[in-house]
């Protein structure tokens, strides 16, 4: 009968070493089984998450303007999801305030964004990072700044005529 688990040299005796190895093997087995159960469909269906527009789509403003906040609601089986990560990517010249935001108690994620310096269409996409189906793309149009507008009417006709003739502004010589 063994009364001590360690020998005089500090080594574990055989029964104690076997018990420790058995506990480690059992813990590893439980971990492997729990991870495997997520792959066989018993975990949540990640493609069941949905993103729905709350506000902030189809905006128009001058270049460089801050836009109204983009808002989406994340749901799973029709229920709002609290504290879910939503990834944001802006492109076409627009910039997002940050790359990740979290949903509130109503399942709503919010992101500020700004139009870039180039006139034309600009976009920002919201998505639940691990879901292929939960995405929404916000669209905005950047208008030229007030001083950058193209000439219209009679001034446009004069500019076009001058360009065709190759003439610049008229100067009188003394």
Order of alpha helices (4+ residues) and beta strands (2+ residues): alpha-beta-beta-beta-beta-beta-beta-beta-beta-beta-beta-beta-alpha
